[in-house]
Amino acid sequence: MIQRRKLLKTGAAVALAAPVLNSQAQQTVTLKFHTFMAPMSNVWLNMHKAWMNKVEKDSGGRIKFEAYPAMQLGGTPVQLYDQVRDGVVDVVWTLPGSTAGRFPRVEVFELPFMMTNAEATSKAYWEYIQTVAADEFKDTQVIALQVHGPGVIHTTDKPVKNTADMKGLKVRAPTRQITKLLGTLGAIPVGMPLPGIPDALSKGTINGAVVPWEVVPSVKVNELTKYHAEFDPAGGSLYTTTFVMAMNKAKYNALPADLKKVIDDNSGIETSGWLGKVQQEGDVAGRKSASDRNNTIFTISAEEAQDFRRKSRSLEIEWIEDMNKRGFDGRKLIDTARALIEKHTKAQETSAKKPAKKA
């Protein structure tokens, strides 16, 4: 009789525990995703939303997102990294360069004429952080690191065809290194986050802005400027900007193992390359939005680009010296970044030459 009671108690305990265990196994998590990008932008629709949708699908619906573009949860773009670090939000996509000098080793990718294309350079950026700057984003769980496509110069009333045309122009710059770049070219750099561009252009606070083609429609640069100066790829890319997609570390660590794996499977070098690729693919539509308005698009030749290179060469020397003062080997960092960009660019070119597999 006593043995039967024990068996009944044990059975009841197992029965009661089963729903708890099952509940833990099927735990659902809601993550708040916050960024400054506009809700109709290419970045939001084709990168952020697409990434969130894939994570939700891969998790079987057990990870859900509350999506907040355009700083809808408050604060400024400059505060996004601290918001995710402090757990105010769970995931952000932002510019490390919004906080000047805070992530110094990342700036190597923003130096003039460093990048090749966004996919290869984004993969190089990811590998660079893992190998020589692993503590740069130590306060968060990094999901992806990427850059945008080649930067373009957009102006209101004066076309830019060479470095002389830059003199005296008040031009918006996104980060510390690009602010320095514009200064070396003779412009008057004006630092401001992306959302401030339309108002500054319409009021004449600035005469132009540097942004990649893909972002042009979302901040009305196609409507508020008349002239656009892009660089012939043969002469290199004037600049790019770095981005980080990061998750609150405590939130990530609290995930069940299977959901953590879903995040891991949608993080890393391939996710970084994909984000860069999708962002640069948006350049086509962005450029078309300007040409459709009959704006003037001028292509700076490889020969003319050499003068831009010469005038901006001092930035590389300054950056190396700055890194050395901070206790890093500046030359090693820049050589590593260049080698990684070259490696991933060649790998991409090799892959593109391979014949497609027959079905």
C-alpha positions as a Markdown table, in Angstrom:
| # | Residue | x | y | z |
|---|---|---|---|---|
| 1 | Met | 0.0 | 0.0 | 0.0 |
| 2 | Ile | 2.9 | 2.3 | 1.0 |
| 3 | Gln | 4.7 | 1.5 | -2.2 |
| 4 | Arg | 1.5 | 2.2 | -4.3 |
| 5 | Arg | 1.2 | 5.6 | -2.6 |
| 6 | Lys | 4.8 | 6.4 | -3.5 |
| 7 | Leu | 4.2 | 5.5 | -7.1 |
| 8 | Leu | 1.1 | 7.6 | -7.2 |
| 9 | Lys | 3.0 | 10.6 | -5.7 |
| 10 | Thr | 5.9 | 10.1 | -8.2 |
| 11 | Gly | 3.5 | 9.9 | -11.1 |
| 12 | Ala | 1.7 | 13.0 | -10.0 |
| 13 | Ala | 5.0 | 14.9 | -9.6 |
| 14 | Val | 6.1 | 13.9 | -13.1 |
| 15 | Ala | 2.7 | 14.9 | -14.5 |
| 16 | Leu | 2.9 | 18.3 | -12.8 |
| 17 | Ala | 6.5 | 18.9 | -13.9 |
| 18 | Ala | 5.9 | 18.0 | -17.6 |
| 19 | Pro | 3.9 | 21.2 | -18.4 |
| 20 | Val | 6.7 | 23.3 | -16.8 |
| 21 | Leu | 9.4 | 21.6 | -18.7 |
| 22 | Asn | 7.3 | 21.9 | -21.9 |
| 23 | Ser | 6.7 | 25.5 | -21.2 |
| 24 | Gln | 10.4 | 26.2 | -20.9 |
| 25 | Ala | 11.1 | 24.3 | -24.1 |
| 26 | Gln | 8.5 | 26.4 | -25.9 |
| 27 | Gln | 9.4 | 29.7 | -24.3 |
| 28 | Thr | 8.7 | 32.7 | -26.6 |
| 29 | Val | 10.6 | 35.9 | -26.5 |
| 30 | Thr | 9.7 | 39.4 | -27.8 |
| 31 | Leu | 12.6 | 41.6 | -28.8 |
| 32 | Lys | 12.5 | 45.4 | -29.4 |
| 33 | Phe | 14.4 | 46.4 | -32.5 |
| 34 | His | 15.3 | 50.2 | -32.7 |
| 35 | Thr | 17.0 | 52.3 | -35.3 |
| 36 | Phe | 17.0 | 55.7 | -36.9 |
| 37 | Met | 16.2 | 54.6 | -40.4 |
| 38 | Ala | 12.9 | 55.7 | -42.0 |
| 39 | Pro | 10.1 | 53.2 | -42.2 |
| 40 | Met | 10.0 | 53.4 | -46.0 |
| 41 | Ser | 13.8 | 53.2 | -46.5 |
| 42 | Asn | 15.5 | 50.4 | -48.4 |
| 43 | Val | 17.5 | 49.6 | -45.2 |
| 44 | Trp | 14.4 | 49.2 | -43.1 |
| 45 | Leu | 12.3 | 47.2 | -45.6 |
| 46 | Asn | 14.9 | 45.0 | -47.3 |
| 47 | Met | 17.5 | 44.6 | -44.6 |
| 48 | His | 16.0 | 45.1 | -41.1 |
| 49 | Lys | 12.5 | 43.7 | -41.7 |
| 50 | Ala | 13.9 | 40.9 | -43.8 |
| 51 | Trp | 16.3 | 39.9 | -41.1 |
| 52 | Met | 13.6 | 40.0 | -38.4 |
| 53 | Asn | 11.2 | 38.0 | -40.6 |
| 54 | Lys | 13.9 | 35.3 | -41.1 |
| 55 | Val | 14.7 | 35.1 | -37.4 |
| 56 | Glu | 11.0 | 34.8 | -36.6 |
| 57 | Lys | 10.5 | 32.0 | -39.2 |
| 58 | Asp | 13.7 | 30.1 | -38.1 |
| 59 | Ser | 12.5 | 30.2 | -34.5 |
| 60 | Gly | 9.1 | 28.8 | -35.4 |
| 61 | Gly | 7.5 | 32.0 | -34.2 |
| 62 | Arg | 9.0 | 31.7 | -30.8 |
| 63 | Ile | 11.1 | 34.9 | -31.3 |
| 64 | Lys | 8.9 | 37.9 | -32.2 |
| 65 | Phe | 9.9 | 41.5 | -32.8 |
| 66 | Glu | 8.5 | 44.8 | -31.9 |
| 67 | Ala | 9.9 | 46.9 | -34.7 |
| 68 | Tyr | 10.6 | 50.6 | -34.2 |
| 69 | Pro | 12.2 | 52.6 | -37.1 |
| 70 | Ala | 12.8 | 56.4 | -37.0 |
| 71 | Met | 13.7 | 56.5 | -33.3 |
| 72 | Gln | 10.1 | 55.8 | -32.4 |
| 73 | Leu | 11.2 | 54.7 | -28.9 |
| 74 | Gly | 12.8 | 58.1 | -28.2 |
| 75 | Gly | 16.3 | 59.4 | -27.9 |
| 76 | Thr | 18.7 | 60.4 | -30.7 |
| 77 | Pro | 20.6 | 58.2 | -33.2 |
| 78 | Val | 23.8 | 59.0 | -31.1 |
| 79 | Gln | 22.2 | 57.2 | -28.1 |
| 80 | Leu | 21.3 | 53.9 | -29.9 |
| 81 | Tyr | 24.4 | 51.9 | -28.9 |
| 82 | Asp | 23.9 | 52.9 | -25.2 |
| 83 | Gln | 20.2 | 52.0 | -25.4 |
| 84 | Val | 21.0 | 48.4 | -26.4 |
| 85 | Arg | 24.0 | 48.2 | -24.0 |
| 86 | Asp | 21.8 | 49.3 | -21.1 |
| 87 | Gly | 18.8 | 47.1 | -22.1 |
| 88 | Val | 16.4 | 50.0 | -22.9 |
| 89 | Val | 16.0 | 48.1 | -26.2 |
| 90 | Asp | 17.0 | 44.6 | -27.3 |
| 91 | Val | 18.5 | 45.1 | -30.8 |
| 92 | Val | 19.8 | 48.1 | -32.6 |
| 93 | Trp | 21.3 | 49.0 | -36.0 |
| 94 | Thr | 23.5 | 52.1 | -35.8 |
| 95 | Leu | 26.7 | 53.9 | -36.8 |
| 96 | Pro | 29.6 | 53.4 | -34.5 |
| 97 | Gly | 30.9 | 56.7 | -35.9 |
| 98 | Ser | 28.0 | 58.6 | -34.4 |
| 99 | Thr | 29.9 | 58.8 | -31.2 |
| 100 | Ala | 33.2 | 60.3 | -32.4 |
| 101 | Gly | 36.3 | 58.4 | -31.3 |
| 102 | Arg | 34.4 | 55.8 | -29.2 |
| 103 | Phe | 35.1 | 52.9 | -31.5 |
| 104 | Pro | 38.5 | 54.1 | -33.0 |
| 105 | Arg | 39.7 | 50.9 | -34.6 |
| 106 | Val | 36.5 | 50.6 | -36.7 |
| 107 | Glu | 37.3 | 53.9 | -38.4 |
| 108 | Val | 39.9 | 52.2 | -40.6 |
| 109 | Phe | 37.1 | 51.2 | -43.0 |
| 110 | Glu | 35.9 | 54.8 | -43.3 |
| 111 | Leu | 39.3 | 56.1 | -44.5 |
| 112 | Pro | 39.3 | 57.4 | -48.1 |
| 113 | Phe | 39.5 | 54.9 | -50.9 |
| 114 | Met | 39.6 | 51.8 | -48.6 |
| 115 | Met | 36.5 | 49.9 | -49.6 |
| 116 | Thr | 35.9 | 47.9 | -52.8 |
| 117 | Asn | 32.2 | 46.9 | -52.6 |
| 118 | Ala | 29.9 | 46.6 | -49.6 |
| 119 | Glu | 29.6 | 42.8 | -49.5 |
| 120 | Ala | 33.3 | 42.1 | -49.5 |
| 121 | Thr | 34.2 | 45.0 | -47.3 |
| 122 | Ser | 31.5 | 44.0 | -44.8 |
| 123 | Lys | 32.9 | 40.5 | -44.5 |
| 124 | Ala | 36.4 | 42.0 | -44.1 |
| 125 | Tyr | 35.0 | 44.3 | -41.3 |
| 126 | Trp | 33.5 | 41.3 | -39.5 |
| 127 | Glu | 36.8 | 39.3 | -39.7 |
| 128 | Tyr | 38.9 | 42.3 | -38.7 |
| 129 | Ile | 36.8 | 42.8 | -35.5 |
| 130 | Gln | 37.1 | 39.1 | -34.6 |
| 131 | Thr | 40.9 | 39.0 | -35.2 |
| 132 | Val | 42.4 | 42.3 | -34.1 |
| 133 | Ala | 39.6 | 44.3 | -32.3 |
| 134 | Ala | 37.5 | 41.8 | -30.5 |
| 135 | Asp | 36.9 | 44.1 | -27.5 |
| 136 | Glu | 35.6 | 47.0 | -29.6 |
| 137 | Phe | 32.0 | 46.1 | -29.0 |
| 138 | Lys | 32.5 | 44.1 | -25.8 |
| 139 | Asp | 29.4 | 45.6 | -24.1 |
| 140 | Thr | 27.0 | 44.0 | -26.5 |
| 141 | Gln | 26.3 | 40.8 | -28.4 |
| 142 | Val | 27.3 | 41.7 | -32.0 |
| 143 | Ile | 25.0 | 40.3 | -34.7 |
| 144 | Ala | 26.5 | 41.8 | -37.8 |
| 145 | Leu | 29.0 | 44.4 | -39.0 |
| 146 | Gln | 28.7 | 46.1 | -42.4 |
| 147 | Val | 29.3 | 49.0 | -44.6 |
| 148 | His | 27.2 | 50.8 | -47.3 |
| 149 | Gly | 28.0 | 51.2 | -51.0 |
| 150 | Pro | 30.4 | 53.8 | -52.4 |
| 151 | Gly | 29.7 | 57.3 | -51.0 |
| 152 | Val | 28.4 | 60.0 | -53.4 |
| 153 | Ile | 28.6 | 63.8 | -53.2 |
| 154 | His | 25.2 | 65.5 | -53.6 |
| 155 | Thr | 24.9 | 69.3 | -53.9 |
| 156 | Thr | 22.2 | 71.9 | -54.3 |
| 157 | Asp | 23.4 | 74.6 | -56.6 |
| 158 | Lys | 27.0 | 73.8 | -57.6 |
| 159 | Pro | 28.2 | 70.6 | -59.4 |
| 160 | Val | 31.3 | 68.9 | -58.1 |
| 161 | Lys | 33.6 | 67.7 | -60.9 |
| 162 | Asn | 37.0 | 68.0 | -59.1 |
| 163 | Thr | 38.5 | 68.9 | -55.8 |
| 164 | Ala | 38.5 | 72.6 | -56.5 |
| 165 | Asp | 34.7 | 72.5 | -56.7 |
| 166 | Met | 34.5 | 71.3 | -53.1 |
| 167 | Lys | 36.1 | 74.5 | -51.7 |
| 168 | Gly | 33.8 | 76.4 | -49.4 |
| 169 | Leu | 30.8 | 74.0 | -49.7 |
| 170 | Lys | 29.0 | 73.3 | -46.4 |
| 171 | Val | 28.6 | 69.5 | -46.6 |
| 172 | Arg | 26.9 | 67.2 | -44.2 |
| 173 | Ala | 29.3 | 64.4 | -42.9 |
| 174 | Pro | 28.2 | 61.3 | -40.9 |
| 175 | Thr | 31.3 | 60.5 | -38.9 |
| 176 | Arg | 34.6 | 61.8 | -37.6 |
| 177 | Gln | 36.8 | 60.4 | -40.4 |
| 178 | Ile | 34.4 | 61.6 | -43.2 |
| 179 | Thr | 34.3 | 65.0 | -41.5 |
| 180 | Lys | 38.1 | 65.2 | -41.7 |
| 181 | Leu | 38.0 | 64.0 | -45.3 |
| 182 | Leu | 35.6 | 66.8 | -46.4 |
| 183 | Gly | 37.9 | 69.3 | -44.6 |
| 184 | Thr | 41.0 | 68.1 | -46.5 |
| 185 | Leu | 39.1 | 68.5 | -49.7 |
| 186 | Gly | 38.4 | 72.2 | -49.0 |
| 187 | Ala | 34.7 | 71.8 | -47.9 |
| 188 | Ile | 33.2 | 73.0 | -44.6 |
| 189 | Pro | 32.1 | 69.8 | -43.0 |
| 190 | Val | 28.9 | 69.9 | -40.9 |
| 191 | Gly | 28.3 | 66.8 | -38.7 |
| 192 | Met | 24.7 | 65.6 | -38.3 |
| 193 | Pro | 22.8 | 62.3 | -38.2 |
| 194 | Leu | 21.0 | 61.2 | -41.3 |
| 195 | Pro | 17.4 | 62.3 | -40.3 |
| 196 | Gly | 18.7 | 65.9 | -40.1 |
| 197 | Ile | 19.6 | 66.2 | -43.8 |
| 198 | Pro | 16.2 | 67.2 | -45.3 |
| 199 | Asp | 15.7 | 70.1 | -43.0 |
| 200 | Ala | 19.3 | 71.3 | -43.3 |
| 201 | Leu | 19.2 | 71.2 | -47.1 |
| 202 | Ser | 15.8 | 72.9 | -47.3 |
| 203 | Lys | 16.9 | 75.7 | -45.0 |
| 204 | Gly | 20.3 | 76.2 | -46.7 |
| 205 | Thr | 22.2 | 75.3 | -43.5 |
| 206 | Ile | 24.2 | 73.0 | -45.8 |
| 207 | Asn | 24.9 | 73.1 | -49.5 |
| 208 | Gly | 25.1 | 69.3 | -49.9 |
| 209 | Ala | 25.6 | 66.0 | -48.2 |
| 210 | Val | 27.6 | 62.8 | -48.7 |
| 211 | Val | 25.5 | 59.7 | -48.6 |
| 212 | Pro | 25.3 | 56.5 | -50.7 |
| 213 | Trp | 22.8 | 56.4 | -53.6 |
| 214 | Glu | 20.4 | 53.9 | -51.8 |
| 215 | Val | 19.6 | 56.3 | -48.9 |
| 216 | Val | 18.9 | 59.3 | -51.2 |
| 217 | Pro | 15.1 | 58.8 | -51.6 |
| 218 | Ser | 14.5 | 58.2 | -47.9 |
| 219 | Val | 15.9 | 61.6 | -46.9 |
| 220 | Lys | 14.7 | 63.4 | -50.1 |
| 221 | Val | 18.2 | 64.2 | -51.4 |
| 222 | Asn | 16.9 | 63.5 | -54.9 |
| 223 | Glu | 14.4 | 66.4 | -54.4 |
| 224 | Leu | 16.5 | 68.8 | -52.4 |
| 225 | Thr | 19.7 | 68.7 | -54.5 |
| 226 | Lys | 20.3 | 69.1 | -58.2 |
| 227 | Tyr | 23.8 | 67.7 | -58.7 |
| 228 | His | 25.4 | 64.4 | -57.8 |
| 229 | Ala | 29.1 | 63.4 | -58.1 |
| 230 | Glu | 29.8 | 59.7 | -58.2 |
| 231 | Phe | 33.2 | 58.0 | -58.7 |
| 232 | Asp | 34.1 | 55.7 | -61.5 |
| 233 | Pro | 34.7 | 52.3 | -59.8 |
| 234 | Ala | 38.1 | 52.1 | -61.6 |
| 235 | Gly | 39.3 | 55.0 | -59.5 |
| 236 | Gly | 38.0 | 53.5 | -56.2 |
| 237 | Ser | 35.4 | 54.6 | -53.7 |
| 238 | Leu | 35.7 | 57.9 | -52.0 |
| 239 | Tyr | 34.4 | 56.6 | -48.7 |
| 240 | Thr | 32.0 | 54.3 | -46.9 |
| 241 | Thr | 30.4 | 54.3 | -43.4 |
| 242 | Thr | 30.5 | 51.4 | -40.9 |
| 243 | Phe | 27.4 | 50.0 | -39.1 |
| 244 | Val | 26.8 | 47.6 | -36.3 |
| 245 | Met | 23.7 | 45.5 | -35.5 |
| 246 | Ala | 24.0 | 44.5 | -31.9 |
| 247 | Met | 21.9 | 42.8 | -29.2 |
| 248 | Asn | 21.7 | 43.4 | -25.4 |
| 249 | Lys | 24.2 | 40.9 | -23.9 |
| 250 | Ala | 22.0 | 40.0 | -20.9 |
| 251 | Lys | 19.0 | 39.4 | -23.2 |
| 252 | Tyr | 21.0 | 37.2 | -25.5 |
| 253 | Asn | 22.5 | 35.2 | -22.6 |
| 254 | Ala | 19.0 | 34.6 | -21.1 |
| 255 | Leu | 17.7 | 33.0 | -24.3 |
| 256 | Pro | 17.1 | 29.2 | -24.2 |
| 257 | Ala | 19.9 | 27.3 | -26.1 |
| 258 | Asp | 17.8 | 26.7 | -29.2 |
| 259 | Leu | 16.7 | 30.3 | -29.6 |
| 260 | Lys | 20.3 | 31.4 | -28.9 |
| 261 | Lys | 21.3 | 29.2 | -31.9 |
| 262 | Val | 18.7 | 30.9 | -34.1 |
| 263 | Ile | 20.3 | 34.3 | -33.3 |
| 264 | Asp | 23.8 | 32.8 | -33.9 |
| 265 | Asp | 22.7 | 31.3 | -37.2 |
| 266 | Asn | 21.5 | 34.7 | -38.3 |
| 267 | Ser | 24.7 | 36.5 | -37.1 |
| 268 | Gly | 28.3 | 36.6 | -38.3 |
| 269 | Ile | 30.3 | 37.0 | -41.5 |
| 270 | Glu | 27.6 | 35.8 | -43.9 |
| 271 | Thr | 24.9 | 37.9 | -42.4 |
| 272 | Ser | 27.3 | 40.9 | -42.5 |
| 273 | Gly | 28.1 | 40.3 | -46.1 |
| 274 | Trp | 24.4 | 39.9 | -46.9 |
| 275 | Leu | 23.5 | 43.2 | -45.3 |
| 276 | Gly | 26.2 | 45.0 | -47.2 |
| 277 | Lys | 25.2 | 43.4 | -50.4 |
| 278 | Val | 21.5 | 44.3 | -50.0 |
| 279 | Gln | 22.3 | 47.9 | -49.0 |
| 280 | Gln | 24.5 | 48.4 | -52.1 |
| 281 | Glu | 21.9 | 46.8 | -54.3 |
| 282 | Gly | 19.6 | 49.7 | -53.3 |
| 283 | Asp | 22.0 | 52.1 | -55.0 |
| 284 | Val | 20.3 | 51.3 | -58.4 |
| 285 | Ala | 16.9 | 52.6 | -57.3 |
| 286 | Gly | 18.4 | 55.5 | -55.4 |
| 287 | Arg | 20.3 | 56.7 | -58.4 |
| 288 | Lys | 17.2 | 56.3 | -60.6 |
| 289 | Ser | 15.2 | 58.5 | -58.2 |
| 290 | Ala | 17.7 | 61.3 | -59.1 |
| 291 | Ser | 17.9 | 60.7 | -62.8 |
| 292 | Asp | 14.1 | 60.5 | -63.1 |
| 293 | Arg | 14.0 | 64.1 | -61.9 |
| 294 | Asn | 16.5 | 65.0 | -64.6 |
| 295 | Asn | 19.1 | 65.9 | -61.9 |
| 296 | Thr | 22.7 | 66.1 | -63.2 |
| 297 | Ile | 24.8 | 63.1 | -62.4 |
| 298 | Phe | 28.6 | 63.5 | -63.0 |
| 299 | Thr | 31.0 | 60.6 | -62.9 |
| 300 | Ile | 34.5 | 61.6 | -61.5 |
| 301 | Ser | 37.0 | 59.7 | -63.7 |
| 302 | Ala | 39.8 | 57.5 | -62.3 |
| 303 | Glu | 42.3 | 60.1 | -63.3 |
| 304 | Glu | 40.4 | 63.0 | -61.5 |
| 305 | Ala | 40.0 | 60.7 | -58.5 |
| 306 | Gln | 43.8 | 60.7 | -58.1 |
| 307 | Asp | 43.6 | 64.3 | -56.9 |
| 308 | Phe | 41.0 | 63.4 | -54.3 |
| 309 | Arg | 43.4 | 60.6 | -53.2 |
| 310 | Arg | 46.4 | 63.0 | -52.9 |
| 311 | Lys | 44.6 | 65.6 | -50.9 |
| 312 | Ser | 43.1 | 63.1 | -48.5 |
| 313 | Arg | 46.3 | 61.0 | -48.0 |
| 314 | Ser | 47.1 | 62.7 | -44.7 |
| 315 | Leu | 44.1 | 61.2 | -43.0 |
| 316 | Glu | 45.7 | 57.7 | -43.1 |
| 317 | Ile | 48.8 | 59.0 | -41.5 |
| 318 | Glu | 46.8 | 60.9 | -38.8 |
| 319 | Trp | 44.7 | 57.8 | -38.1 |
| 320 | Ile | 47.8 | 55.6 | -37.7 |
| 321 | Glu | 49.4 | 58.1 | -35.3 |
| 322 | Asp | 46.1 | 58.3 | -33.4 |
| 323 | Met | 45.9 | 54.6 | -33.0 |
| 324 | Asn | 49.6 | 54.5 | -31.8 |
| 325 | Lys | 48.8 | 57.1 | -29.2 |
| 326 | Arg | 45.9 | 54.9 | -28.0 |
| 327 | Gly | 48.2 | 52.0 | -27.5 |
| 328 | Phe | 47.3 | 50.1 | -30.8 |
| 329 | Asp | 49.6 | 49.3 | -33.7 |
| 330 | Gly | 48.1 | 51.6 | -36.3 |
| 331 | Arg | 50.1 | 50.4 | -39.2 |
| 332 | Lys | 49.2 | 46.7 | -38.4 |
| 333 | Leu | 45.5 | 47.6 | -38.2 |
| 334 | Ile | 45.4 | 49.4 | -41.5 |
| 335 | Asp | 47.5 | 46.6 | -43.2 |
| 336 | Thr | 45.1 | 44.0 | -41.7 |
| 337 | Ala | 42.0 | 45.8 | -42.9 |
| 338 | Arg | 43.4 | 46.2 | -46.5 |
| 339 | Ala | 44.5 | 42.6 | -46.7 |
| 340 | Leu | 41.1 | 41.4 | -45.5 |
| 341 | Ile | 39.3 | 43.6 | -48.0 |
| 342 | Glu | 41.5 | 42.3 | -50.8 |
| 343 | Lys | 41.0 | 38.7 | -49.6 |
| 344 | His | 37.2 | 38.9 | -49.6 |
| 345 | Thr | 37.0 | 40.9 | -52.8 |
| 346 | Lys | 39.1 | 38.3 | -54.6 |
| 347 | Ala | 37.0 | 35.5 | -53.1 |
| 348 | Gln | 33.8 | 37.2 | -54.3 |
| 349 | Glu | 35.2 | 37.7 | -57.8 |
| 350 | Thr | 36.3 | 34.1 | -58.0 |
| 351 | Ser | 32.9 | 32.9 | -56.9 |
| 352 | Ala | 31.2 | 35.1 | -59.5 |
| 353 | Lys | 33.3 | 33.6 | -62.3 |
| 354 | Lys | 32.3 | 30.0 | -61.4 |
| 355 | Pro | 29.8 | 28.5 | -63.8 |
| 356 | Ala | 26.3 | 28.0 | -62.4 |
| 357 | Lys | 25.5 | 24.5 | -61.3 |
| 358 | Lys | 23.2 | 22.6 | -63.6 |
| 359 | Ala | 19.8 | 21.7 | -62.2 |
